[in-house]
Amino acid sequence: MIRVNLLKAKKSRRTESTDRALVFMAGAILLGLGALVVVHLTTSAELEKLERTNALTKDDIERLKAELGDYDQIKAQRAELLRQSKTIEDLKVGRTGPVFVMRELSEILTPNKGPSFDRATYEERLRRDPNIGFNASWDPRRVWLESYEETARHVKIKGAAKSNEDVAEFLKRLQLSVFFSDVTPESTAQVSQRSPAGSVKSVSFSLSAGVTY
């Protein structure tokens, strides 16, 4: 009878299987190390690129500072110039604005003249309410002003007129003027004064309004 010993062959197959597993593990480790090396090199390259860009940016900032000077100082100087410019504009308005208002009052109280107004708007309002129109033939000498006080573009006017109708005409002209807004009558009163010709009656009045200039 012939006997064959198979133990050695079985052992050899197990050894080969183990060897293959070790080879695969070694290959996986090498691949992992290779990937880590690639990632490290890529990250290092990106970092070096960012460091170079940062250095160039710093150089540009220093160069701009040298050319333009201190930014905070320039910003403060600009703010001061803007403040001075606004102050100058306010002074110009304060100097010329009241002059225009006084001229407008003079026009309103001058015969054959009247308020400054937008013609198209006036005609449209006149179509809706004929009573808002001013009387071009009215004699403004029938009204005289006694005081004019302006505070923060709000005025108070006191005066007198021959009649209530004259007061109403004066108010109407102020309301139509582009230089006045929110014209509000505050009081009227009949006044009698003695004169060589006898008793002279008039109407005193006061009003308030905003001024626009």
Summary of the structure (lengths in Angstrom):
residues: 213
radius of gyration: 47.8
end to end distance: 133.2
largest distance: 175.0
contacts: 486
relative contact order: 0.08
helix: 61%
strand: 22%
